[in-house]
Amino acid sequence: MAVTLTEAAANRVRVFLEKRGGGLGLRLGVKTSGCSGMAYVLEFVDTSDDGDQMFENHGVKVFIDGKSMTYLEGTQLDFVKEGLNEGFSFSNPNVKDACGCGESFHV
C-alpha cells in the first residue's frame, strides 16, 4: 500500500511550495501528542533523509520516515473546504480511535 494525495491536496501543496520558493515536496509524519497518543505532522522537504519512503501523486512528492510509515500505510491526504474553514484531512485506515477535538489518534 501507499500514501496518496487527492488532486485537491496536491494542488494546495503545489501552491504552498511556489509561495515559499521551492522544495522537493511534503513530509508527512506522526509524533506523540494529544489525548489519544499521536498527531500528524506536515512540513516541507528540501532534502530527503536516508530511510525515507517517497510517493508521488499528481506531480507532488510525499516523504515519510520509516517509523511513521508504520502508522500511515494506506493513508489518503485530502484538502477540504467547508464554509469558512479549510485544511488538510487525513483518511487513515489504521486509526482505531481519535480524540473528540480531532487533533490526535491512536492505532
N, C-alpha and C positions, 0 to 999 in steps of 0.2 A: 504494500500500500504506500501511498504517497501523501504528502501535504499539498493541498491545492488552494488556488486563489480563484474567486469568481472574476468575471470581467470587470465588474464594478470595483472590486478591491484592487485589482491590478491597475486600473485607471487612476485610482486615488493614490496609490504608491508612486506611480509614474509622475503625477503632479507634485508630490512631496519631494521626490528626487530632483526634479527640474528646478524647483524653488530653492533647494539647498545647493544646487550647482553640480550635482552628480552623485555617484555612488554605484556600487555593484548591485545592490538590491536591498532586501529587507531581512533582518534576523528575527526569527520567531523562537521564543524560548519560554521556559517556566521558571519560577522562583518560589521558594517557601514564603507564604504570605497569607494574610487574611484569616477569617474564622474557619474556613473549610480546608486550608492547608496549602494550596498552590494558586498562583496567579500567572496570567500570561504576561510576557514581556515582548515588546516590539521596539526595534531600533534599526537604524540604517547601517549598512555594511560598506566599508571602504576597502577592506581586505578580508579574505576568508581565513579561517583558522584551520589548523590540522584537525582532522576528525569531523569537520562539518559535513553534513549531507546537504546537497543542493537540489532544489526542484525548481522548474521553470514553468510558469503558466502565463499565457497571454503576453509573453515577452518580458515578464518580471521574474527575477530570481529570488528565491526564498532560501535562506541558510538556516540550518538547525544543528545545534551541537548534539553529540551522541546521547548525553544524559537526558536532554529534553525530548529527543525523538521517541523515547520510551512512552512518554505521556501524550505525544502529539500525533502519533501514527494514525493516519486516516482523517485528520482534521481539515476542514474547509474554512478558509478565511473569507468573509464577505464584508462589504461596506454598505451600510444601510442608512437611509434617511427616513425618519418618522416624525412628521410635523417639523418642529424647530430643532429636533435632536438628530444628530448624525454621528456615526462612528463605526469602528470595526466590530464585527460579530463573529464568534467562533462556534462552529458546529463540530464538536469533538466527540466521537463515538466512545471514547474511553472514560468519559466523565460519569461517575456514579451518583454524585450529588453536588449541589452548588449552594452557596450561602444565599440568603434572601436578597441581599443587595446586588448580587451578580458579580461581585469583584473577585471571588475565589471559588475553587472547586477542589474535589478530590477524586481519585481514581481507585 
